[in-house]
Amino acid sequence: MTISVYFMRAAISICQGPKGANMRRKIGFDLIIPLVVAACFTLLNLAPFFRNAEYGVYDLFLHIKPAVEEEESILFLDIDDTAIANVGVFPWSRDIMADGLILMKEFEAAYAVFDIEYTEQSPRGVNAALLSDEIPGSFDSKFSEINQKIGDLFRALQEEMIPLNDAGVFIEELTGYTLQSRDILLEKVQDIARDNDSYLGRAARLFEKAYFTESTRMLRRAISSST
């Protein structure tokens, strides 16, 4: 404590002496010069020609500086106007991203990093392949089988191959088969409306090394809902 007080007194005495005036003057210049320079550049920054010159110098340095070496193993997916026009919507729906992950899995890509946050539930999509290919064939097949069974039953009754008293048993079997076919078709129709969130999740699990941007807001919501 005594040593600190001694040095403080020595500093005060120096500032109060003849050298103190020079020191105060030097400190004043050290403060004024940066303030003046900052004020000048602030005023110059308001002028359009100075901003254009600044951008020009920046572009010049970009051309002088050697380009960053690109890693050939890293591929950036650029969603440009052509890509948007081909798909028809932007942002791309999650089923398109899922299809991309599946395709990348077939090409044995090492990693996939998504610089996008999936924070909201995605609207359901339409399984176009199922709607256009499988559904019509399933309906045709089931209705053809039902029509065939109805025709066989009436033909057997007409030719008296089945007594009328026994027709009720065959009608019950036909009714049961019709209900079973209805349930199968309804289950398949429900698959037309696809949960794109679940589809993307399954594709990411298949890919194994897909990384997504996490939202702290969604994490807090998930933690609060679990508690």
C-alpha positions as a Markdown table, in Angstrom:
| # | Residue | x | y | z |
|---|---|---|---|---|
| 1 | Met | 0.0 | 0.0 | 0.0 |
| 2 | Thr | 2.8 | 2.4 | 0.9 |
| 3 | Ile | 4.6 | 1.7 | -2.4 |
| 4 | Ser | 1.4 | 2.4 | -4.4 |
| 5 | Val | 0.9 | 5.7 | -2.7 |
| 6 | Tyr | 4.5 | 6.6 | -3.4 |
| 7 | Phe | 4.3 | 6.0 | -7.1 |
| 8 | Met | 1.0 | 7.9 | -7.3 |
| 9 | Arg | 2.6 | 10.9 | -5.6 |
| 10 | Ala | 5.5 | 10.7 | -8.0 |
| 11 | Ala | 3.2 | 10.7 | -11.0 |
| 12 | Ile | 1.3 | 13.7 | -9.8 |
| 13 | Ser | 4.5 | 15.6 | -9.1 |
| 14 | Ile | 5.7 | 14.9 | -12.6 |
| 15 | Cys | 2.5 | 16.1 | -14.2 |
| 16 | Gln | 2.6 | 19.3 | -12.1 |
| 17 | Gly | 6.2 | 20.0 | -12.9 |
| 18 | Pro | 7.5 | 21.6 | -16.1 |
| 19 | Lys | 7.5 | 18.3 | -17.9 |
| 20 | Gly | 3.9 | 17.7 | -16.9 |
| 21 | Ala | 2.7 | 20.4 | -19.3 |
| 22 | Asn | 4.5 | 18.7 | -22.2 |
| 23 | Met | 3.0 | 15.4 | -21.2 |
| 24 | Arg | -0.5 | 16.8 | -21.1 |
| 25 | Arg | 0.0 | 18.5 | -24.4 |
| 26 | Lys | 1.2 | 15.2 | -25.9 |
| 27 | Ile | -1.8 | 13.3 | -24.5 |
| 28 | Gly | -4.1 | 16.0 | -26.0 |
| 29 | Phe | -2.5 | 15.5 | -29.4 |
| 30 | Asp | -2.8 | 11.7 | -29.1 |
| 31 | Leu | -6.5 | 12.1 | -28.5 |
| 32 | Ile | -7.3 | 14.8 | -31.0 |
| 33 | Ile | -5.5 | 13.2 | -34.0 |
| 34 | Pro | -7.6 | 10.0 | -34.0 |
| 35 | Leu | -10.8 | 11.9 | -33.5 |
| 36 | Val | -10.0 | 14.2 | -36.4 |
| 37 | Val | -9.1 | 11.3 | -38.7 |
| 38 | Ala | -12.3 | 9.4 | -37.7 |
| 39 | Ala | -14.4 | 12.6 | -38.4 |
| 40 | Cys | -12.8 | 13.1 | -41.8 |
| 41 | Phe | -13.4 | 9.5 | -42.9 |
| 42 | Thr | -17.0 | 9.7 | -41.6 |
| 43 | Leu | -17.7 | 12.8 | -43.7 |
| 44 | Leu | -16.0 | 11.2 | -46.7 |
| 45 | Asn | -18.1 | 8.1 | -46.4 |
| 46 | Leu | -21.2 | 10.2 | -46.9 |
| 47 | Ala | -20.0 | 11.2 | -50.4 |
| 48 | Pro | -21.0 | 8.8 | -53.2 |
| 49 | Phe | -17.6 | 9.0 | -55.0 |
| 50 | Phe | -15.8 | 7.9 | -51.9 |
| 51 | Arg | -18.0 | 4.8 | -51.4 |
| 52 | Asn | -17.5 | 3.9 | -55.1 |
| 53 | Ala | -13.8 | 4.3 | -54.7 |
| 54 | Glu | -13.9 | 2.1 | -51.6 |
| 55 | Tyr | -15.7 | -0.6 | -53.4 |
| 56 | Gly | -13.3 | -0.3 | -56.3 |
| 57 | Val | -10.3 | -0.7 | -54.0 |
| 58 | Tyr | -12.0 | -3.7 | -52.4 |
| 59 | Asp | -12.6 | -5.3 | -55.8 |
| 60 | Leu | -9.0 | -4.6 | -56.7 |
| 61 | Phe | -7.7 | -6.4 | -53.6 |
| 62 | Leu | -10.0 | -9.3 | -54.4 |
| 63 | His | -8.4 | -9.7 | -57.8 |
| 64 | Ile | -4.9 | -9.3 | -56.4 |
| 65 | Lys | -5.4 | -11.8 | -53.6 |
| 66 | Pro | -5.0 | -15.4 | -54.8 |
| 67 | Ala | -8.3 | -17.3 | -54.9 |
| 68 | Val | -9.1 | -19.7 | -52.1 |
| 69 | Glu | -8.3 | -23.3 | -53.1 |
| 70 | Glu | -11.4 | -25.2 | -53.6 |
| 71 | Glu | -11.8 | -28.7 | -52.2 |
| 72 | Glu | -12.9 | -31.0 | -55.0 |
| 73 | Ser | -14.5 | -33.4 | -52.7 |
| 74 | Ile | -17.0 | -30.8 | -51.5 |
| 75 | Leu | -20.0 | -30.0 | -53.8 |
| 76 | Phe | -22.3 | -27.0 | -53.2 |
| 77 | Leu | -25.9 | -27.4 | -54.5 |
| 78 | Asp | -26.8 | -24.1 | -56.2 |
| 79 | Ile | -30.5 | -23.7 | -56.5 |
| 80 | Asp | -30.7 | -21.2 | -59.3 |
| 81 | Asp | -33.5 | -19.9 | -61.5 |
| 82 | Thr | -33.2 | -22.9 | -63.8 |
| 83 | Ala | -33.6 | -25.4 | -61.0 |
| 84 | Ile | -36.6 | -23.5 | -59.6 |
| 85 | Ala | -38.2 | -23.4 | -63.0 |
| 86 | Asn | -37.7 | -27.2 | -63.5 |
| 87 | Val | -39.3 | -28.0 | -60.1 |
| 88 | Gly | -41.9 | -25.3 | -60.2 |
| 89 | Val | -41.8 | -24.2 | -56.6 |
| 90 | Phe | -39.4 | -22.7 | -54.1 |
| 91 | Pro | -38.4 | -23.5 | -51.5 |
| 92 | Trp | -38.2 | -27.1 | -52.6 |
| 93 | Ser | -40.5 | -29.4 | -50.7 |
| 94 | Arg | -39.0 | -32.0 | -48.4 |
| 95 | Asp | -39.9 | -34.9 | -50.6 |
| 96 | Ile | -37.6 | -33.5 | -53.2 |
| 97 | Met | -34.8 | -33.3 | -50.6 |
| 98 | Ala | -35.6 | -36.8 | -49.5 |
| 99 | Asp | -35.3 | -38.1 | -53.1 |
| 100 | Gly | -32.0 | -36.3 | -53.4 |
| 101 | Leu | -30.7 | -38.0 | -50.3 |
| 102 | Ile | -31.7 | -41.4 | -51.6 |
| 103 | Leu | -30.0 | -40.6 | -55.0 |
| 104 | Met | -26.8 | -39.5 | -53.2 |
| 105 | Lys | -26.9 | -42.7 | -51.2 |
| 106 | Glu | -26.8 | -44.6 | -54.4 |
| 107 | Phe | -23.8 | -42.6 | -55.6 |
| 108 | Glu | -22.1 | -43.3 | -52.2 |
| 109 | Ala | -21.8 | -39.7 | -51.1 |
| 110 | Ala | -19.9 | -39.3 | -47.8 |
| 111 | Tyr | -21.8 | -36.5 | -46.1 |
| 112 | Ala | -24.8 | -34.2 | -46.7 |
| 113 | Val | -25.1 | -30.8 | -44.8 |
| 114 | Phe | -28.3 | -28.8 | -45.0 |
| 115 | Asp | -27.9 | -25.1 | -44.5 |
| 116 | Ile | -31.6 | -24.7 | -43.9 |
| 117 | Glu | -33.8 | -24.9 | -40.8 |
| 118 | Tyr | -36.9 | -27.1 | -40.9 |
| 119 | Thr | -38.7 | -25.5 | -38.1 |
| 120 | Glu | -42.3 | -25.9 | -39.1 |
| 121 | Gln | -44.4 | -28.9 | -40.1 |
| 122 | Ser | -44.4 | -29.5 | -43.8 |
| 123 | Pro | -47.7 | -29.8 | -45.7 |
| 124 | Arg | -48.6 | -33.3 | -46.9 |
| 125 | Gly | -47.4 | -34.2 | -50.3 |
| 126 | Val | -48.8 | -36.4 | -53.0 |
| 127 | Asn | -47.2 | -39.7 | -53.9 |
| 128 | Ala | -47.4 | -39.2 | -57.6 |
| 129 | Ala | -46.0 | -42.6 | -58.5 |
| 130 | Leu | -48.5 | -44.4 | -56.3 |
| 131 | Leu | -51.4 | -42.3 | -57.6 |
| 132 | Ser | -50.6 | -42.7 | -61.3 |
| 133 | Asp | -49.2 | -46.3 | -61.4 |
| 134 | Glu | -50.4 | -48.4 | -58.5 |
| 135 | Ile | -53.8 | -47.0 | -57.6 |
| 136 | Pro | -55.5 | -47.5 | -61.0 |
| 137 | Gly | -54.1 | -51.1 | -61.2 |
| 138 | Ser | -55.2 | -52.0 | -57.7 |
| 139 | Phe | -58.7 | -50.7 | -58.4 |
| 140 | Asp | -58.9 | -52.6 | -61.7 |
| 141 | Ser | -57.6 | -55.8 | -60.2 |
| 142 | Lys | -60.0 | -55.8 | -57.2 |
| 143 | Phe | -63.1 | -54.8 | -59.1 |
| 144 | Ser | -62.3 | -57.4 | -61.8 |
| 145 | Glu | -62.1 | -60.1 | -59.1 |
| 146 | Ile | -65.4 | -59.0 | -57.5 |
| 147 | Asn | -67.1 | -58.9 | -60.9 |
| 148 | Gln | -65.7 | -62.3 | -61.7 |
| 149 | Lys | -67.0 | -63.8 | -58.4 |
| 150 | Ile | -70.4 | -62.2 | -58.8 |
| 151 | Gly | -70.6 | -63.6 | -62.4 |
| 152 | Asp | -69.5 | -67.1 | -61.2 |
| 153 | Leu | -72.2 | -67.1 | -58.5 |
| 154 | Phe | -75.0 | -66.1 | -60.8 |
| 155 | Arg | -73.9 | -68.5 | -63.5 |
| 156 | Ala | -73.8 | -71.3 | -60.9 |
| 157 | Leu | -77.3 | -70.4 | -59.7 |
| 158 | Gln | -78.6 | -70.2 | -63.3 |
| 159 | Glu | -77.2 | -73.6 | -64.2 |
| 160 | Glu | -78.5 | -75.0 | -60.9 |
| 161 | Met | -75.0 | -76.0 | -59.9 |
| 162 | Ile | -75.7 | -74.4 | -56.5 |
| 163 | Pro | -79.1 | -74.9 | -54.9 |
| 164 | Leu | -81.0 | -71.7 | -53.9 |
| 165 | Asn | -81.0 | -72.8 | -50.3 |
| 166 | Asp | -77.2 | -72.8 | -50.3 |
| 167 | Ala | -76.8 | -69.5 | -52.1 |
| 168 | Gly | -76.8 | -67.5 | -48.8 |
| 169 | Val | -73.5 | -69.1 | -47.8 |
| 170 | Phe | -71.8 | -68.0 | -51.1 |
| 171 | Ile | -73.3 | -64.5 | -50.8 |
| 172 | Glu | -71.8 | -64.1 | -47.3 |
| 173 | Glu | -68.4 | -65.1 | -48.7 |
| 174 | Leu | -68.8 | -62.7 | -51.5 |
| 175 | Thr | -69.8 | -59.9 | -49.1 |
| 176 | Gly | -66.8 | -60.6 | -46.9 |
| 177 | Tyr | -64.4 | -60.6 | -49.9 |
| 178 | Thr | -65.9 | -57.3 | -51.1 |
| 179 | Leu | -65.4 | -55.7 | -47.6 |
| 180 | Gln | -61.9 | -57.0 | -47.5 |
| 181 | Ser | -61.1 | -55.5 | -50.9 |
| 182 | Arg | -62.6 | -52.2 | -49.8 |
| 183 | Asp | -60.3 | -52.1 | -46.8 |
| 184 | Ile | -57.3 | -52.9 | -48.9 |
| 185 | Leu | -58.1 | -50.1 | -51.4 |
| 186 | Leu | -58.8 | -47.6 | -48.6 |
| 187 | Glu | -55.5 | -48.3 | -47.0 |
| 188 | Lys | -53.7 | -47.9 | -50.3 |
| 189 | Val | -55.5 | -44.6 | -51.0 |
| 190 | Gln | -54.4 | -43.2 | -47.7 |
| 191 | Asp | -50.8 | -43.7 | -48.8 |
| 192 | Ile | -51.4 | -41.1 | -51.6 |
| 193 | Ala | -51.1 | -38.3 | -49.0 |
| 194 | Arg | -47.5 | -38.7 | -48.0 |
| 195 | Asp | -46.0 | -37.2 | -44.8 |
| 196 | Asn | -43.0 | -35.4 | -46.2 |
| 197 | Asp | -41.5 | -34.8 | -42.8 |
| 198 | Ser | -41.5 | -38.6 | -42.1 |
| 199 | Tyr | -40.3 | -39.3 | -45.6 |
| 200 | Leu | -37.3 | -36.9 | -45.2 |
| 201 | Gly | -36.5 | -38.4 | -41.9 |
| 202 | Arg | -36.5 | -41.9 | -43.3 |
| 203 | Ala | -34.3 | -40.8 | -46.2 |
| 204 | Ala | -31.9 | -39.2 | -43.8 |
| 205 | Arg | -31.7 | -42.4 | -41.7 |
| 206 | Leu | -31.0 | -44.3 | -44.9 |
| 207 | Phe | -28.3 | -41.9 | -45.9 |
| 208 | Glu | -26.9 | -42.2 | -42.3 |
| 209 | Lys | -24.6 | -39.1 | -42.5 |
| 210 | Ala | -27.0 | -36.2 | -43.1 |
| 211 | Tyr | -26.6 | -33.1 | -40.9 |
| 212 | Phe | -29.3 | -30.4 | -40.5 |
| 213 | Thr | -29.2 | -26.9 | -39.0 |
| 214 | Glu | -30.7 | -27.1 | -35.5 |
| 215 | Ser | -32.9 | -24.3 | -34.2 |
| 216 | Thr | -32.5 | -23.4 | -30.5 |
| 217 | Arg | -36.2 | -22.3 | -30.5 |
| 218 | Met | -37.3 | -25.7 | -31.6 |
| 219 | Leu | -35.0 | -27.4 | -29.1 |
| 220 | Arg | -36.5 | -25.3 | -26.3 |
| 221 | Arg | -40.0 | -26.1 | -27.5 |
| 222 | Ala | -39.2 | -29.8 | -27.5 |
| 223 | Ile | -37.7 | -29.7 | -24.1 |
| 224 | Ser | -40.6 | -27.8 | -22.6 |
| 225 | Ser | -43.1 | -30.2 | -24.2 |
| 226 | Ser | -41.3 | -33.2 | -22.9 |
| 227 | Thr | -41.3 | -31.8 | -19.3 |
